[in-house]
Amino acid sequence: MCRIVVVSHAQDIHADAILWGLRTAGHEAVLWQPHLFPAAAALSISFAQDEAARHGIKPGGSGWAGAKTVWNRRSLPPRLPADLDPRDREFAETESAQHLAGFLSTAWPDALWVNPPAATAFDINKPLQLRLAQEIGFRIPATLFSNSPREISAFFDAHDGNVVYKSYRKERWSGERDQPGTFVNHTAVLSREDLADERMLARCPGIFQQRLAPAYELRVTVMGDQFFCVRIDVSDDARHVPDWRGDTLGMRLSIHATGESLRDLCQAYMARAGIVFGCFDFIVASSGETYFLEVNPMGQFLWIEHHLPDLPLLDAMCAFLVSGDRRFVHDRHGKRLAFADYLLSREVRSRETANAGPGERAVG
């Protein structure tokens, strides 16, 4: 019987680390990669009067039944067969996405979902995030979501040009021959020149937000009722970068106490949003006021333990999934699973795989 299902893909280091931790601690855990459907996997859902719905995954069979916890970590879109007629591709994509959504929303009804599929839509629904944050009682920065050049220009002027641009999703682009490498759309300071091409503004909506002068930022990772809060400071040389993700070398992390008021607001937000895990981002302005920026229900957290090894984030996440308890609080006693040990194990497994001869398979 499978105890814990991790929904992700093989290249996700967070999923791999948590699976390593769960198995190291002696728990049953499997990685389910839904994007392999329908090209290399089959999903079935059957209903009958007076019977519970039945779900089938192949390959996998009955080994997927009985999950105590499902970590809905991160997945890719369904992968269609390469030989599918191009004229049928759009129809097959839509049908596959609907089938997968139906499977996820009805499978493992007795398990704790971290987080429920419907709730993870908060990841990209930024207007809903801000509306909910405002209703809960968080302070929020002035924000415009628009593709109207006139509205964007008026917003820019209203805030004396102190405006940043954000996208709904982080994307990556490959550079051209004269600019090789990969480019990521981090938060960027908006300039008057950026508003000159009205055609470009109209073609793609964006998020335009009042630029606050931060004293520092906070990253609050919540697992059930367990809070991990870190303060993020940037060096003087990096203060021109509006997003610390764009200059991690100039970033300093330190463990920060979470005030009771902030904890209460985060818990109220999560209850309204229907999530049990989330990574909250805040700016603490030079005036001392704390502003909500966003919450990511599928956020990254192991990078924090990499910078601050005393924070037991990997251990806590494994314990949370094992508990199946939405009111989870981490018990820090006993032997701890550490992210550094996982990285060492990963290096050892990589070397074993590289050294395996023809026909051999390294065991890890």
N, C-alpha and C positions, 0 to 999 in steps of 0.2 A: 504494500500500500504506500502511495506517495504522500508524504506529509506536507511538503512545501513545494509549490510550483513558482518558479521565477520566469516571468514573461519578458523576454528580451531577445538579444541576438548574440552570436558567438564572439563578436568583436567588442562587446560592452565590458569594460574592465570592472565596472561596479558589480554587474551580475556575476562575473567570474570570481571576483573577490568574495562576495557573499556566499556563493556556492562552495567555494573553498572553505570558508569559515564554518558553514553549516556541516559540511561533511567531516571536517577536522574534529568538530565537537560531537560527531557520532549521529547526526540527524539525517533523515532521508530528504533529499532535495533533488529536483530535476530542472533543467532548463528547457522551456518550451519556446520555440521560435516560430510564431504564427506566420511570419512572412514567407516561410517555405510553402505555405498553402497558396494557390492550388497546384503549383508546378510540381512539388515533390512531397505533398502531404494531403490527406483527406480529412475533412471535418464533417461530422454528422450530428444532427439534432433530431430526436424523434419524440413525439408526443402521443399519448393515448389517454382516453377517458379513465379517470380514477387511478392513473399511474403517474409517477414523477417523471419529468423529462429525462431522457437519456442522451448523453453526449459521447461521441466517439472520436478519438484522434488516432490516425494511422500515418506513420508508424508510432507505436506507443501502446495501443490496445488498452487493456484494463489497468495497466500500471499507472495511469494518470488519475484514477479514481480516489476519492477519500482525502482530498487535500485539506489540511487544517488552515493553511494560510496561502494566499496567492499574492505575490509581489508583482504588481502590474508595473514593472520597472520602465521598460521602453521597447517599442517594437517598430519594425519597418513595414511599409505598405506590402500587401500581398504580391507575391512574385508569380507572374503569369508564364505559361509555357512559351518557350522561344519560338515554336513553330505555329503559334496562333495566327490566324489570318488577321492582317492589320485592320480589316474592315470590322472585325468582331472585337477588337481590343477594348474600345471604350465601353461597350456593353459588358464584357467580361470583368473589367476593372470595377465597374459600379456594382455588379452582382457579387463579386468576391468581397468587396469592402462591406456590403450590407450583410452578407453571410457571416463574415468574421465578427462584425459588430453584434449580430444576433447571438453568436456563440459565446462571446465574452460576457454579454449582459445576462446570460442565463446559466452559464456553467458554474459549478462549485458554489451553489447557493448558501451552503452552511459554513463556508470558509470566511475568514476575515480577509477582505480585499484591501490591499495597500497600493493604490487606492482604487475604489470602484471605477470602472471604465467611464461612466457618465461624468464623474467628478473630475477626471483628468482633463476634460475640455477646458478647465480653468487655466491650463498651461498657455493657451493661445488666445483665450477670450479676455484680453486686457481691459476692455471697457467694463465688463461684468466684474472683474477683479476690483477695479477702482470704485464702482458703485457699491459693491458689498463692503469694501473697506470703509467707505464713507459712512454707510449705514451702521456699521459696527461701532464706529467712533474713532477710527484712525484719522490722523491728519494726513492729507494727500497734497501733492504739488499740483498746480494748475496744469491741465493736460488737454490737448486737442487731438482727436483722431479724425483725419480728413485727407481728401485728395482735392480739395478746393483751393486753388492758388490764392484766391481772395481771402478766404478764411485763414489760411496759413500765414499770409503776409500780415493780416490784422493782428493775429496772435503774437507774431514776432515783434511787431511794433508795441503792442500792449505791455510786453515784458522787456522793453528796451534792448532787444536783441539777445537777452540772456535765456536762450532756448537751446535744447538739445533734441536731436532726432533719434528715434528708436524704431526698430522693426518689430513686427509681431513674433517673428521667429529668427533665430540665428541661422544664417546660411553661409556656405563656403563656395568660393569661386576659384577656378584655376586661372592663374595669370597668363598673359600673352607671352610671346617669345622674348620681347624686350623687357618684360616684368615677370619672370618666372616665380613660382611659389603659389601659396594658397592665401586667399584673402577672406577675412571674416568681418561681417557687418556689426561691429560693436557700437555702442552708444557714441554719437559724434556731436560736436558743437556745431550748431547751425550758423551760417554766415549770410549776409545780405546777398552775396554772389550765388548762394545755393538756391535762392528764390527766383533767380532771373529766368530760368527755363520753366515757364509755366506749363508747357506741354509735358515735360517730364514729371512735374508734381501731380498733374491731373491723371497720369497714366497708372500711378501706383500709390495707394494710400499709405500714410505713415503715422507714427505717433510723435507728436511734438509736445515737449514738456518743459515747463519752467525750470531753468537751471538754478539749483540751490547751491549755496556756498557751504560745503560740508566741513564740520569739524572732524568727523570720521563717519564710517559706515558700519552697520551691523549685519551679520548673517546669522539668522536664528534657524537652526535645524530642529524640527519637532517630530518625535516618534511617539505617538500615543500621548501620554502626559509627561514625557521626558523631553527636556529642553537642553540644547547645546547652543550657546551664544558666543560668537567671537566678534571682536572689534577689528576693523580693517582700517589701518592708517596707510597713507602713501607718503613717500619721500617728497621733499620740496621739488626735486627735479621732475617728479611724475605728476605734479598737481595740475599740469596742463591737460592731462588725459582724463576725460570725464567718466571713463569706465575702467576700474582697476583691472578688469580682465584683459585690457589692452596693454598693460604694462605690469605684469606680475612681479618683475624684478624690483620694482619700486614699492612693493606692497609689504606691509608688516602686519602680522596677525597676533592677537593676544586674547586669552580667555577673558570673557566679560560676563559680569553678573546680569541676569535678566530680571528687571524690576517686576514687581507683582502686577502693576498696571499693564505692562506690555505682555506679560504671560496671559493675563485674563483676556486681553483683546485678541491675541493669537488663537487661544482656545475657542473663543466665541466665533471667530472667523472660520476656523476649521469645522466647527459644528454646523454652521450655516452652509458651508461649501460641501459638506459630506465627505471630508477627507480625514485620514488619520496620520498622514505623513505630509510634511511640506517644508520647503526651504524658503524662508522669508528674507527679503532684502529691505533694509531701512537706511535712510540718511539721517544723521543727527546734525542739524544745522548749527552754525556758529552761535545762534541765539539759544541753543539748547533744546529746541523743539525736534521731536522725532517724526519723520515723514515715512509713510508706507510707500514702497516702490512697486513691489510685486511679490507673488508667492509662486513657487514652482512645485507642483505636486509630484514631479518626477526629477527633482533636482539632484545635482551632484553634491557629495559630502565627503568623500574619502580624501579629496585634495586638502581638506582642512586638517585631517589627522596626519597627512604627510608633512604639513608645516608645523603642526602642534601634536607630537606623538602622545602627549599626556591625555588628549581627548579620545576616549574609547568609542569612536563612532562605528567602526566595523563591528566590534563586539556588541555594542548596543543594538545595531540593526539586526544582527543575527538573533539576539535574544528576543527582540521584538517580534520577529517573524515566527520564532519557535513558540512564543507565548500565545499567539492568536488573540491577544487582549488589546482592545482599543484604548484601555486606560493604563497601558503599560508604563512602568517606571523601572529604570535600569538598576539592577542589583550589581554593584561593582566588586563584589567579593569573588574569590576563586580565580582560577587561571584565566587570563584574558587573551582573546584573539586580537592580534595586532596587525595593522595594515603593513607594517614593515616586514613582518614574518611572511605575509602573503606575497609581497614583492620578491623576497628572497626565494620562496618556493617557486614562484613563476619563473625566475631566472634559472633555477635548477632544472625545472621541467623543460624549459626551452633548450638548455644545453643537452639534456638527455635525448630530446627529439632530434636535435642537430647531429648527435653522435650515433644515432641508431643506424644500423646498416640496412642494405636492401632487404625488403621483406620483414624488417623488424618494426615494432611499434613501441615507443617508450611508454611506460605506464606511469600515470600521474594523477 
